[in-house]
Amino acid sequence: MFKTETHLHTSEGSACASASGAQQAEQYKAMGYSTIFVTDHFINGNTAADRSLPWEQWVDAYCKGYENAKKRGEQIGLNVLFGIEYGWHGTDLLVYGIDKAWLKANPDIAQIPVQKFCKRVHLAGGMIVHAHPFRQEAYISELKFIPDHTDAVEIFNARNSMAVYNDRAKWYAEQFSLPVTAGTDCHDIGGSFSGITTDSEILSAEDYINAVLEGNVRIIY
């Protein structure tokens, strides 16, 4: 059984995170995870990267947390994979299967309609997970859903402030027959943790995408 974290942030990439990429790699290795996805807040979310930078320079700055985590992961034997958390006016979408080069080649993705963004991700072979769809906090002005454009639902988020937000996410996935996954939404050192387990080790974004879409993941509650 292999443990994978699907949703975490670094202080290099997310303004709300206190743990660096290297620190995240170290704490997940210590907890027995085999793989982590770094999913920092994108330019249309709570990014730590300077938005005034030219696009390619911004992407380089944005990816620092992932790259630092990956470097440390290679040293300690932890798989570190890339993802993003794309913000849509308070609604968050976790994106897997794209990379730094893809970001640089798509400088308009924060400006186009979210449906066109999703289509572009899918054309690249990526997957989109609706993160904590029923979370209600001051920074979320309204709950929005695009089930025809997303591939799966995060039905358990360890950092949701109320259990009912996870219960509703599970209901939503059932109503639209969407695959499910889970994540911690980790920003710091310590706390409660989640993610998924699989029988085979997740070594690439493709491995994770296939496991989710085929229903071969188990939730860590």
N, C-alpha and C positions, 0 to 999 in steps of 0.2 A: 504494500500500500504506500502510495506516494502523496505527500501533502503539497498543495500549490496555493500560494496567495495570488489572488487575481486583481486586487485593488489596493494600491498603496501609494503614498506620496513622499516626496523628499523635500528637504528645505531648499535645495538648489532650484527646484522646478515649481514648487507650490508655496505661495506666500503664507499659507496657514499651517505649514508643517514645521516641526522643530527637529526632526531626525534627518540626518544627511543620508545620501545614498549608501555610503559605506556602512553607516550605523544600522540602516535597515537590513542590509545584507547580513551583518553580523548577528542581529537579534533573531532573524528568521532561521539562520543556520543553527543557532543555539536551541531553537524550539523544534528542530527536526524537520523543517520544510525542505523539500528538494528543489523547489522552483518558486520564484516570485516574478510577478509582472509589476513593473514601475509604471504607474498611470497618473502622471502629474497633470495638474489643471492646465488646460490649454490656454491660448491667448484670449479666448472669449470666456475664460473663467478666472479663478483666483491665482493667476500665474505669478511666479517670482521673477521671471525673465522680463527685462526692460522692454516694454512695448514700443518705445521710440526707436529701437534698433531696426536697421534694414532687415527684410524678411529672413534671408539666409543666416545672418548673424543672430537674429532672434532664435531661430531654430537651433543653432549651435548652443546658445545659452540655455534654452529650454531643455535640451537633452543631457545637460551636465549631470543631473541627478541620476538618470539611468546609466550613463557611462561610468560614473563613479561607483555605483552599485555593482555594475557588471565587472569592473576591474577588481573590486574586492571579492566578488563572488568567485571569480576565476582563481583567486588566491586561496580561498577556503573551501571550495568544492560545492558551490551553490549555483544553480542555473538562474540567470537573470535575463528576463525577456522584456520587450518594449511594448508599451501601449500608451494610450492617451485618454484623458477624461475631457470630453468635448462639452462645453457649456452651451445650452440653448435657453437663454433667459431664465436661468434657475433650474432647468431640467438638465440632468447630467447623463451623458452617454459614454460608456466605456468602449473603446475601439481597439481591436486586436488585428494583427495581420498586415499592418502598415509599418513603415520604418522612417528613419530620418531622411533618406533620399526621397521618399514619397512626399513627405512634408515639404521639402524644398521645391519639389516639382509642382506643388499645388498651392501657390501663395494666396489664392483667393478663398480658401475653404472656410475661413471665418466669416466671410461676407455673403456667401451664397445661401439660399434657403436650405433649411436642415434636410429636407427631403432630397435635394440634389447632392448634398454632402453624403448622405447615406448611400445614394446610388453610386457615387464615385468610390466610396469605400468598398462596396460590394463588387464593383468592376475590377478592383485591385485584389479581390479574393479575401477581403477582410470580413470581420464579424462585429456587430454592434449589440451591446448589452445595455438595456435600460437600467441604470443604477438607482437604487433606493427610490423607486417611482412614487411612493406615497409619503416620503419624508415631508414633514411640515415644520419649517423653521422661518425665522425672520427674513432670511435672504432669499427665500423661495416665494415669489409673488403669486404663483398659481401652479396647479398640477396639470401637466400636459402629457399626452400619450400619442405615440405614432406606431401602433402595433404592426402595421403593414410595412414599416421601414426598419424595424429592429428585429434582431434574430433570437434574442433570449432575454430573460428577466433575472436580475439579481434579487432573489427572494429572501435572502438573509444578509443583512449588513450589520456587522458587530457594533458599529458606532451609531446606529439609529438610537434616538433618545427614548423611543417608546416601542414596545414589542408589537403593537398593533400595526405599525408601518410595515413590518416584515410579513405579518399575517395578510395584510391587504395585497402586498406584492405577490404572494403565493396565489391568492385568489385571482389576481389579474392574469398571471401566467396560465392558470387553469382555464379562464374564460376564453382566452385567445389561442389555446393549445401551443404556447410558446415554451421552448426548452428553458431550463432553470440553471442557475449557478449562484455562487455566494462569494462574499469577500469581506475583509475587515474594514476597509476604508482607513487604513492605518496612516497616521500623521506623525506619531510620536513613539518614544520608547515606552514599552509596557502597555497595560490595559488588557482588554478582551480581544481575542483573535478568532478569525473564521477562515474561510476559503473552501477548498474542495479536496477530496481525495480521489485517486484513480488507481486502477490496477497497474497501469503502465506509466512510466515516468514522462512528465510533460517536458520535452526538450525543445519545442518550438511553438510558435503561435499556431501553426497548422495543427499540431498535436492537440492543443487546447480547443481550438475551433471544432475539430472533429469529435472530440470527447463530449463537448457540450451539445452539439447538434445531434449526436447519436444517443444522447441520454446516458452516457457512461461516466457520470460524475456523481459523487456523493457529497452532501453538504456537511461542513463542519459547523455544528451549532454551538 
